[in-house]
Amino acid sequence: MKATTTQPREDEPERAGQRRSRVSGIDRAVQILDHLQQEGRAQTAYEVARAIGAPLSTVYAIVEDLLDKSLLTRSGEGGVWLGPRLYHYGLAYARDLQVITVATHEMHVLAREVGETVQICGRDGGMMVVEAMAEGPGHFVITSRVGTRVPLNWTASGRLLVAGLDEAERAALFRRSAKASPTGRAVTDPTILLAQSSEALAAGLSIQAGESDYAVACIAAPVLDEAGACPITVSVVLPEFRVNEEHSNVVAAVKTAAHRIEDKLGWRVGPFAAVRKSD
């Protein structure tokens, strides 16, 4: 009897129960890069092929091409990881991104003011992404760094970054993306998350403690554009035990920083300006 194998084959459908469809080389390349970014570690071509449901021979060919162009780089034990060329693209993009440029300046001002680590966070689907970071002067260690991606339900910013979506869209997003956190304290019930999100958006503030990391808390404020969407948040990361004693000062400072960013970008003249002025 011939042994069976689970290895992806060129003549197999890409995912069980789905109709075969042609996928372009560029789409496959993006799938590979997205998967590695989401995993946050190097993987073999076989692991990537299994994860994205692509033929192994196709993934091998694209991986080799990406390696040749420095869009991927080889790591130990046969894995591949994001390459140096992507870093240069990112730097060029960041230089011309006005929102991040303005937010980064205010991030450093806020970090000096409160003496804690400050992060600028954005959303990629159901994930929160740390887009910029200014470390505080103390010895408190923050595990998240620029590029860190975590599920929206783990973070204070995650409740705010869904601004601009209607309730049905927010509920569906939380249903798809909510996951248990390492501490086991993150809410995963989409109904509760939706209510928390609505409350946070109404208050212009979100606070979480110990949901993502042990002994770590976060106080976040939304930066709202003229349409009321929240492309980024400003958040202060501090030890959990300091949330209560620092609460009022940090809340006022982080809200003010968010408002300064909106002012500089010309967003506080839109239909949501009156709401912001009442904060």
C-alpha positions in Angstrom: 0.0 0.0 0.0 1.3 3.4 -0.9 1.8 5.8 2.0 -0.3 9.0 2.0 1.2 12.4 2.6 0.0 15.7 3.9 2.4 17.7 1.8 0.7 20.3 -0.4 0.6 19.2 -4.1 0.3 21.2 -7.3 -2.9 19.3 -8.3 -4.7 19.7 -5.0 -7.3 22.4 -4.2 -5.8 25.2 -2.1 -8.2 24.7 0.8 -10.7 21.9 1.5 -14.2 22.7 0.5 -13.2 25.6 -1.7 -13.2 25.8 -5.5 -9.9 26.0 -7.3 -9.0 29.5 -8.4 -5.9 30.9 -9.9 -3.8 33.0 -7.6 -1.2 35.4 -9.1 2.4 35.4 -8.2 2.2 38.8 -6.6 -0.8 37.7 -4.5 1.2 34.6 -3.3 4.2 36.8 -2.5 2.0 39.1 -0.4 0.4 36.1 1.4 3.9 34.8 2.3 5.1 38.2 3.6 1.8 38.7 5.5 2.0 35.3 7.1 5.6 35.7 8.3 4.7 39.1 9.7 1.7 37.7 11.5 3.7 34.8 12.9 6.5 37.0 14.1 9.2 34.4 13.5 11.1 32.6 10.7 9.4 29.6 9.0 10.3 27.0 6.4 8.7 27.1 3.0 6.8 23.9 3.9 5.3 25.6 7.0 4.3 28.6 5.0 2.7 26.5 2.3 0.7 24.6 4.8 -0.4 27.8 6.6 -1.6 29.7 3.5 -2.9 26.6 1.7 -0.7 27.0 -1.3 1.1 24.3 -3.4 4.6 23.6 -2.0 6.3 23.9 -5.3 4.8 27.3 -5.9 5.8 28.6 -2.5 9.4 27.3 -3.0 9.7 29.1 -6.3 8.4 32.4 -4.9 10.5 32.2 -1.7 13.6 31.7 -3.8 12.7 34.7 -5.9 12.0 36.8 -2.8 15.4 35.7 -1.3 17.2 36.7 -4.5 15.6 40.2 -4.3 16.4 40.6 -0.5 12.7 40.7 0.3 13.3 37.6 2.4 16.4 36.5 4.2 17.5 33.0 5.4 17.5 32.2 9.1 18.8 29.2 11.0 17.3 25.7 10.6 16.1 26.3 7.0 13.7 29.1 7.8 13.1 32.4 6.0 12.3 35.8 7.5 11.5 39.3 6.3 14.4 40.8 4.3 16.4 44.1 4.6 14.8 45.5 1.4 11.5 45.7 3.2 13.1 47.8 6.0 14.3 50.4 3.4 10.8 50.5 1.9 9.3 51.0 5.3 11.7 53.9 6.1 10.9 55.6 2.8 7.2 55.2 3.5 7.5 56.5 7.0 9.3 59.6 5.9 6.4 60.7 3.8 3.6 59.7 6.2 2.4 62.9 7.7 0.2 61.3 10.3 3.1 59.2 11.8 5.5 62.2 11.5 3.2 64.4 13.6 2.2 61.7 16.0 5.8 60.7 16.6 6.8 64.2 17.7 3.9 64.4 20.1 4.7 60.9 21.3 8.1 62.1 22.5 6.7 65.2 24.1 4.2 63.1 26.0 6.9 60.5 27.1 8.9 63.3 28.6 5.8 64.8 30.3 4.6 61.6 32.0 7.9 59.8 32.4 6.5 56.6 30.9 6.7 54.7 27.7 4.4 56.0 25.0 3.2 54.2 21.9 1.5 55.1 18.7 -0.8 52.2 17.6 -2.7 51.4 14.5 -5.0 48.7 13.2 -4.4 46.0 10.6 -7.6 44.0 10.3 -8.2 42.4 13.6 -4.8 43.2 15.0 -3.4 46.2 16.8 0.1 47.2 15.5 2.7 49.3 17.4 3.7 51.9 14.8 6.0 54.0 16.9 7.4 54.0 20.4 9.3 56.3 22.9 10.6 54.5 25.9 10.2 55.9 29.4 13.3 56.8 31.5 12.7 54.1 34.1 13.6 50.4 34.3 10.1 49.1 33.6 10.4 46.6 30.8 7.9 46.7 27.9 7.8 43.6 25.8 6.0 45.2 22.8 8.2 47.0 20.3 7.6 48.7 17.0 6.0 46.2 14.7 4.4 44.2 17.5 1.0 42.9 16.5 -1.6 41.6 19.0 -5.3 40.9 18.8 -7.5 44.0 19.3 -9.2 42.6 22.3 -6.0 42.4 24.3 -5.4 46.2 24.3 -6.9 49.5 25.4 -6.1 50.8 21.9 -8.0 48.0 20.3 -11.3 49.2 21.7 -10.7 52.6 20.1 -9.2 51.7 16.7 -12.6 50.4 15.5 -14.0 53.9 15.5 -15.6 54.6 12.2 -17.1 51.1 11.9 -20.8 50.7 12.6 -21.9 48.4 15.4 -22.5 45.4 13.1 -19.0 45.7 11.6 -17.4 46.1 15.0 -19.3 43.1 16.3 -18.3 41.0 13.3 -14.7 42.1 13.6 -14.5 41.1 17.3 -16.2 37.7 16.6 -13.5 37.0 14.0 -10.4 38.3 15.8 -10.9 38.0 19.6 -8.5 35.5 21.1 -7.4 34.5 24.6 -4.4 36.4 25.9 -1.3 35.0 27.6 -2.6 36.2 31.0 -6.1 34.8 30.4 -7.6 38.2 31.4 -8.5 39.6 28.0 -12.3 39.7 27.2 -13.2 37.5 24.2 -17.0 37.8 24.3 -17.8 40.0 21.2 -20.9 41.4 22.9 -18.9 42.6 25.9 -16.2 43.9 23.6 -18.7 45.8 21.5 -20.1 47.5 24.7 -16.6 48.3 26.0 -15.7 49.7 22.6 -18.8 52.0 22.5 -18.1 53.2 26.1 -14.4 53.9 25.2 -15.3 55.8 22.1 -17.9 57.9 23.9 -15.4 58.7 26.7 -12.4 59.2 24.3 -10.4 57.0 26.5 -9.6 53.3 27.1 -7.8 51.7 30.0 -6.7 48.1 30.4 -4.6 46.4 33.0 -3.0 43.0 32.9 -5.0 41.8 29.8 -2.1 41.4 27.4 1.0 41.2 29.7 1.3 40.5 33.4 1.7 43.7 35.6 1.4 46.0 32.5 -1.3 48.6 32.1 -2.2 51.0 29.3 -4.1 54.3 29.1 -5.0 55.1 25.5 -6.8 58.0 23.7 -8.0 58.0 20.1 -6.8 60.3 17.3 -10.0 60.9 15.3 -10.0 62.1 11.7 -12.6 64.3 10.2 -14.9 61.4 9.4 -14.7 60.1 13.0 -12.5 57.1 12.2 -9.5 56.3 14.4 -6.4 55.6 12.3 -4.1 55.7 15.3 -4.1 55.9 19.1 -1.8 57.5 21.6 -1.2 55.2 24.6 0.9 55.4 27.8 2.2 52.1 29.0 3.0 51.8 32.7 3.2 49.3 35.6 -0.2 48.0 36.6 0.2 49.1 40.2 0.6 52.7 39.1 -2.6 53.0 37.1 -4.6 54.3 40.1 -2.0 56.7 41.5 -1.1 58.1 38.1 -4.6 57.9 36.6 -5.8 61.5 36.5 -2.6 63.1 35.4 -1.9 60.5 32.7 -5.5 60.6 31.4 -5.4 64.4 31.0 -1.9 64.2 29.3 -2.8 61.5 26.8 -6.0 63.1 25.8 -4.2 66.4 25.3 -1.6 64.8 23.2 -4.2 63.1 21.0 -5.9 66.5 20.5 -2.7 68.2 19.6 -2.1 65.6 16.8 -5.7 66.2 15.5 -5.1 70.0 15.6 -1.8 69.7 13.6 -3.4 67.5 11.0 -6.4 69.8 10.7 -8.9 67.1 11.9 -10.4 69.1 14.8 -12.4 71.3 12.4 -14.6 68.4 11.2 -18.0 67.3 12.4 -16.5 65.6 15.5 -14.8 68.7 16.8 -17.6 69.7 19.1 -17.5 66.3 20.7 -13.7 66.5 21.2 -13.9 70.0 22.8 -16.1 68.6 25.5 -13.5 66.0 26.5 
